[in-house]
Amino acid sequence: MQIRIEYCVVWNYEPRAAGLAAELHRKFGAETNLVSGGRGDFDVYVDGMILFSKRKMNRFPEDGEVSNLIRMQR
């Protein structure tokens, strides 16, 4: 499983992205690629497909939400 988190550096979302990456590593043993960007983005991709988009949902993922989405995908 390949996970990529694209986050906004302008709004300093890196700590949030790093925390989510650590959670996914603990729960799934997954290595996560953190990609800096802009425009207020916080998007999570699994195997190249978008799993969560802050822009689309108009919010950050709740605690455990991304993990649950990954489990449902499997």
Secondary structure as GFF3:
##gff-version 3
##sequence-region A 1 74
A	DSSP	beta_strand	3	8	.	.	.	ID=ss1
A	DSSP	alpha_helix	14	28	.	.	.	ID=ss2
A	DSSP	beta_strand	32	37	.	.	.	ID=ss3
A	DSSP	beta_strand	42	46	.	.	.	ID=ss4
A	DSSP	beta_strand	49	53	.	.	.	ID=ss5
A	DSSP	alpha_helix	54	57	.	.	.	ID=ss6
A	DSSP	alpha_helix	65	73	.	.	.	ID=ss7
###
